[in-house]
Amino acid sequence: MKQSLLLFISLIAAGTAFAQQQKFSYTVEGTLSEPEYQGKMIYISTYDNNQKVDSTRLENGHFRFQGEAASSTLCRVHVERKYGSLILEKGDIKVDLTETRIASGTPLNEELRAYVLKSNKLLEELKQTYEHIKDSLKDEKEARQLMNESYSAKYRPLLQANRLAFFDLHPNDAIGEYLIRDLAHESTPEEMDKVFAKAGPKLMALQVPQKIKKQFDALKQTVAGKMFVDFEAKDENDKPLSLSAYVGKGKYTLVDFWASWCGPCRKESKTIAKVYELFKDKGLQVVGVATWDQAKDTKKAVQNLNITWPQLFDAGTKPSELYGFNGIPQVMLFGPDGTIIARDLRGENIQLKLEEFFK
């Protein structure tokens, strides 16, 4: 009896291992008519770790991949900067890189296609609403405010509800991987907590979802009202210099996380220069933190932009990892004791926020 039980268990284990090793066949076929890409290699790569899965050559506006894979995976098909998204799964997949860049032909791809088209319809409606507002209002500031209100009141809730409802149907597959990336762009930490609670083990074993979760965990620890998190970078002489050399020293401190290569950062520096001149004699401290940048490039930009406030150089990825942001410029205001007062400040909102404390 004992031997029979052991044999039964071993057969189940063998069957499970066999099922895990089973592969499926796929074809991915599509078109790209632009002349500059003809004759070049085109690839399928995974989104999660950028691993190349397959390759072929684009000939006469057509490409075709054929192969085997072990599991359905979110991928992109790409040649140089041209790309489209697809889920690599069993069956015949179609991708038109000239027009829609949305895959079709297999179950998961058809579902994802329907989701993207629905979202695109809302975004097109939003674009038309924006155009109507701009045409009807001469005051740019008033128009921008009305656009933001329209998005917050109507379109964001619709887009977010669409994302969340679709994620409920796909919490542990390649569509879920696509959606968790989509959700991360503008969800609140509270919304993402609910997403992570529903996400399955296959999804959360991937690199990018883990990175997103880490980002939102950091964001929750650095929201307004929390104490600043210190890190070390370098001064202009390549000596260690920490954020705490400026933040929490009894002054309101505006910190600009930026990079020399970032166009919006360079543009925002004009706004920061303006508020620095307005409020520095009233006790405002301004600090720049070079993020994702080489020190030599930062120093050159500091000269070219006539930046006169202190800088932390060569901070690398530490600020974004600790403060949970994935885009720059990221401008934050810290209180005299180091408490975070506001983050994500841009444009005129920087001066408006400072005027609350310097009247």
DARA-V911210 format. One record per residue. N is the residue number from 0. RES is the residue in three letters. PHI is phi in degrees with one decimal (999 if undefined). PSI is psi in whole degrees, -180 to 180 (999 if undefined). NEAR is the number of other ideal C-beta (glycine too) atoms within 10 Angstrom. Layout:
[[N RES PHI PSI NEAR] [N RES PHI PSI NEAR]]
This chain:
[[0 MET 999 -44 5] [1 LYS -63.1 -41 6] [2 GLN -64.9 -39 7] [3 SER -64.4 -40 8] [4 LEU -65.3 -43 9] [5 LEU -62.9 -38 10] [6 LEU -65.0 -41 10] [7 PHE -62.4 -44 10] [8 ILE -64.5 -41 10] [9 SER -66.9 -35 10] [10 LEU -66.4 -40 10] [11 ILE -63.2 -45 10] [12 ALA -62.3 -42 10] [13 ALA -65.0 -41 10] [14 GLY -65.4 -39 10] [15 THR -64.7 -45 10] [16 ALA -62.3 -39 10] [17 PHE -64.2 -43 9] [18 ALA -63.6 -38 8] [19 GLN -68.2 -29 9] [20 GLN -87.1 -13 8] [21 GLN -62.3 138 10] [22 LYS -114.2 160 11] [23 PHE -119.0 158 14] [24 SER -96.8 146 11] [25 TYR -139.7 156 23] [26 THR -130.5 140 14] [27 VAL -125.4 118 27] [28 GLU -128.8 142 15] [29 GLY -166.7 -176 23] [30 THR -129.7 148 15] [31 LEU -154.2 107 22] [32 SER -90.6 -11 14] [33 GLU -63.7 127 12] [34 PRO -58.5 -35 7] [35 GLU -66.3 -15 9] [36 TYR -98.6 -9 18] [37 GLN -65.9 136 15] [38 GLY 85.1 -4 10] [39 LYS -92.5 159 14] [40 MET -73.4 141 12] [41 ILE -125.9 143 24] [42 TYR -126.6 157 17] [43 ILE -110.1 125 25] [44 SER -131.3 149 17] [45 THR -73.4 147 19] [46 TYR -74.3 -34 18] [47 ASP -69.1 -43 19] [48 ASN -130.2 12 9] [49 ASN 59.6 26 9] [50 GLN -79.6 130 11] [51 LYS -72.7 126 11] [52 VAL -98.2 -37 17] [53 ASP -157.0 161 18] [54 SER -149.4 154 12] [55 THR -158.0 -176 17] [56 ARG -114.8 140 12] [57 LEU -83.5 118 22] [58 GLU -129.7 127 12] [59 ASN 53.2 40 9] [60 GLY 75.7 14 15] [61 HIS -136.3 147 13] [62 PHE -140.1 153 25] [63 ARG -149.3 125 13] [64 PHE -109.4 147 20] [65 GLN -146.4 129 12] [66 GLY -172.3 -163 15] [67 GLU -129.3 150 11] [68 ALA -143.3 162 17] [69 ALA -97.3 -23 10] [70 SER -154.2 154 13] [71 SER -66.1 131 21] [72 THR -138.4 139 20] [73 LEU -74.9 124 23] [74 CYS -136.4 172 28] [75 ARG -128.6 147 17] [76 VAL -105.3 128 27] [77 HIS -148.7 146 16] [78 VAL -136.3 116 19] [79 GLU 51.7 -124 10] [80 ARG -90.8 -3 6] [81 LYS -88.2 132 17] [82 TYR -154.6 162 17] [83 GLY -144.7 157 19] [84 SER -99.3 149 19] [85 LEU -156.3 161 29] [86 ILE -105.3 118 24] [87 LEU -77.0 109 26] [88 GLU -145.9 176 21] [89 LYS -63.2 133 15] [90 GLY 122.6 -169 14] [91 ASP -102.5 114 13] [92 ILE -106.3 137 24] [93 LYS -114.2 136 16] [94 VAL -137.2 121 26] [95 ASP -101.9 101 16] [96 LEU -77.9 -14 22] [97 THR -78.3 -37 14] [98 GLU -110.0 -89 10] [99 THR -80.8 -32 14] [100 ARG 61.1 25 18] [101 ILE -116.9 129 20] [102 ALA -74.9 157 27] [103 SER -148.6 175 17] [104 GLY 106.2 -23 17] [105 THR -127.0 162 22] [106 PRO -53.7 -54 12] [107 LEU -66.6 -38 22] [108 ASN -65.7 -37 25] [109 GLU -67.1 -39 14] [110 GLU -65.3 -44 16] [111 LEU -65.4 -38 24] [112 ARG -60.4 -45 18] [113 ALA -62.0 -40 13] [114 TYR -64.0 -47 22] [115 VAL -63.8 -43 17] [116 LEU -64.2 -38 11] [117 LYS -65.4 -44 14] [118 SER -64.4 -42 16] [119 ASN -62.9 -34 12] [120 LYS -64.2 -42 10] [121 LEU -65.6 -40 15] [122 LEU -67.8 -35 12] [123 GLU -68.2 -39 10] [124 GLU -63.2 -41 13] [125 LEU -61.9 -43 18] [126 LYS -60.1 -43 10] [127 GLN -65.2 -38 10] [128 THR -63.0 -43 16] [129 TYR -60.4 -45 17] [130 GLU -61.8 -40 10] [131 HIS -64.2 -42 11] [132 ILE -63.7 -44 17] [133 LYS -63.6 -38 14] [134 ASP -72.2 -30 9] [135 SER -90.7 -17 9] [136 LEU -121.0 128 15] [137 LYS -81.7 -30 8] [138 ASP -76.0 114 9] [139 GLU -63.6 -40 9] [140 LYS -64.2 -44 9] [141 GLU -64.3 -40 11] [142 ALA -64.0 -44 16] [143 ARG -64.1 -40 16] [144 GLN -64.0 -42 13] [145 LEU -67.0 -37 17] [146 MET -61.9 -46 16] [147 ASN -62.4 -41 10] [148 GLU -65.1 -40 11] [149 SER -63.5 -42 16] [150 TYR -65.7 -47 15] [151 SER -65.3 -39 10] [152 ALA -81.4 -33 9] [153 LYS -118.6 -56 14] [154 TYR -80.5 -40 16] [155 ARG -60.5 -47 14] [156 PRO -57.9 -38 11] [157 LEU -68.6 -46 14] [158 LEU -63.7 -43 18] [159 GLN -67.8 -41 16] [160 ALA -62.9 -38 10] [161 ASN -63.4 -44 16] [162 ARG -63.5 -49 21] [163 LEU -67.5 -40 16] [164 ALA -64.9 -39 10] [165 PHE -71.7 -36 21] [166 PHE -64.3 -35 22] [167 ASP -57.9 -29 13] [168 LEU -85.1 -19 12] [169 HIS -137.8 60 20] [170 PRO -80.0 -5 19] [171 ASN -146.4 33 15] [172 ASP -140.6 -171 21] [173 ALA -65.7 -32 26] [174 ILE -66.1 -41 22] [175 GLY -58.8 -37 26] [176 GLU -63.9 -43 24] [177 TYR -60.9 -45 21] [178 LEU -69.4 -37 26] [179 ILE -66.8 -31 25] [180 ARG -68.4 -43 15] [181 ASP -63.8 -44 19] [182 LEU -65.0 -35 20] [183 ALA -64.8 -21 19] [184 HIS -64.9 -35 9] [185 GLU -145.5 14 11] [186 SER -78.7 153 19] [187 THR -79.7 161 13] [188 PRO -57.1 -36 15] [189 GLU -66.5 -40 9] [190 GLU -65.1 -42 16] [191 MET -70.2 -29 21] [192 ASP -58.1 -42 14] [193 LYS -67.5 -37 15] [194 VAL -64.9 -48 24] [195 PHE -63.7 -33 17] [196 ALA -65.9 -30 8] [197 LYS -91.3 -22 13] [198 ALA -63.6 136 22] [199 GLY -82.1 170 12] [200 PRO -65.1 -34 7] [201 LYS -63.7 -43 16] [202 LEU -66.6 -46 24] [203 MET -76.8 -7 16] [204 ALA -81.3 -12 11] [205 LEU -77.6 156 21] [206 GLN -66.9 -48 12] [207 VAL -67.2 -47 17] [208 PRO -57.6 -37 21] [209 GLN -63.1 -41 13] [210 LYS -64.8 -41 14] [211 ILE -64.0 -43 22] [212 LYS -62.9 -41 18] [213 LYS -62.3 -40 12] [214 GLN -61.4 -46 19] [215 PHE -73.0 -30 21] [216 ASP -63.5 -41 14] [217 ALA -67.4 -39 17] [218 LEU -61.8 -40 17] [219 LYS -64.3 -29 15] [220 GLN -84.4 -7 15] [221 THR -131.9 30 18] [222 VAL -76.7 168 13] [223 ALA -56.0 133 12] [224 GLY 104.2 -20 9] [225 LYS -85.6 159 12] [226 MET -77.9 148 15] [227 PHE -62.2 154 21] [228 VAL -109.2 126 19] [229 ASP -83.1 154 13] [230 PHE -155.3 163 17] [231 GLU -109.9 136 13] [232 ALA -129.6 -140 21] [233 LYS -137.9 156 16] [234 ASP -90.4 -175 15] [235 GLU -66.5 -16 14] [236 ASN -101.0 15 7] [237 ASP 69.5 24 10] [238 LYS -97.8 151 8] [239 PRO -58.1 136 9] [240 LEU -147.7 126 20] [241 SER -102.5 158 12] [242 LEU -59.5 -33 24] [243 SER -66.9 -9 14] [244 ALA -68.1 -19 16] [245 TYR -121.3 -42 21] [246 VAL -84.0 138 25] [247 GLY 81.2 20 18] [248 LYS -106.8 21 13] [249 GLY 97.1 2 11] [250 LYS -122.9 152 15] [251 TYR -67.1 130 21] [252 THR -127.2 122 23] [253 LEU -95.3 121 26] [254 VAL -113.6 125 25] [255 ASP -108.4 107 26] [256 PHE -84.8 119 25] [257 TRP -150.1 -180 28] [258 ALA -151.1 151 19] [259 SER -64.3 -31 20] [260 TRP -83.3 -7 14] [261 CYS -90.0 110 18] [262 GLY -56.7 -51 7] [263 PRO -60.2 -31 12] [264 CYS -65.7 -45 24] [265 ARG -63.5 -39 17] [266 LYS -65.3 -42 12] [267 GLU -67.1 -24 21] [268 SER -61.4 -27 21] [269 LYS -67.2 -41 10] [270 THR -64.8 -42 19] [271 ILE -66.7 -37 23] [272 ALA -61.3 -39 16] [273 LYS -63.9 -49 13] [274 VAL -70.9 -29 21] [275 TYR -63.1 -44 19] [276 GLU -67.0 -37 11] [277 LEU -68.5 -39 14] [278 PHE -118.8 -4 19] [279 LYS -64.8 -35 14] [280 ASP -76.9 -10 8] [281 LYS -97.4 0 11] [282 GLY 114.8 7 13] [283 LEU -78.6 133 20] [284 GLN -104.5 132 20] [285 VAL -118.2 137 22] [286 VAL -137.4 135 19] [287 GLY -100.0 142 25] [288 VAL -125.7 113 27] [289 ALA -75.8 112 28] [290 THR -111.2 134 26] [291 TRP 57.0 43 16] [292 ASP -143.1 155 22] [293 GLN -86.0 139 14] [294 ALA -56.9 -41 18] [295 LYS -63.6 -35 11] [296 ASP -72.8 -38 14] [297 THR -63.3 -45 25] [298 LYS -62.4 -38 16] [299 LYS -65.1 -43 12] [300 ALA -65.9 -38 22] [301 VAL -58.2 -42 19] [302 GLN -68.6 -47 9] [303 ASN -64.0 -34 10] [304 LEU -93.6 1 18] [305 ASN 56.5 43 9] [306 ILE -78.7 126 20] [307 THR -111.0 -6 11] [308 TRP -89.5 159 18] [309 PRO -62.3 155 15] [310 GLN -130.9 145 22] [311 LEU -103.8 121 25] [312 PHE -98.6 156 23] [313 ASP 55.9 44 18] [314 ALA -77.6 -17 26] [315 GLY 63.7 -136 13] [316 THR -94.9 -2 9] [317 LYS -57.4 -47 16] [318 PRO -60.9 -45 24] [319 SER -67.5 -35 19] [320 GLU -69.9 -39 16] [321 LEU -78.9 -32 17] [322 TYR -105.4 0 24] [323 GLY 69.0 32 21] [324 PHE -110.7 153 20] [325 ASN -126.6 16 13] [326 GLY -148.9 152 11] [327 ILE -129.8 155 22] [328 PRO -71.5 145 23] [329 GLN -122.7 109 23] [330 VAL -108.6 126 25] [331 MET -124.8 150 24] [332 LEU -115.3 129 21] [333 PHE -113.3 143 25] [334 GLY -76.9 172 19] [335 PRO -56.2 -31 16] [336 ASP -91.7 1 11] [337 GLY 97.8 2 19] [338 THR -70.0 139 15] [339 ILE -74.3 119 21] [340 ILE -91.2 -45 19] [341 ALA -155.1 152 17] [342 ARG -137.2 170 19] [343 ASP 62.3 34 12] [344 LEU -79.7 135 25] [345 ARG -142.7 151 12] [346 GLY 54.5 -135 12] [347 GLU -65.0 -21 12] [348 ASN -66.4 -22 13] [349 ILE -64.1 -51 20] [350 GLN -66.0 -40 16] [351 LEU -60.8 -41 11] [352 LYS -67.1 -42 17] [353 LEU -66.9 -33 22] [354 GLU -64.2 -20 12] [355 GLU -67.2 -24 11] [356 PHE -113.7 -20 15] [357 PHE -124.0 92 15] [358 LYS -104.6 999 6]]
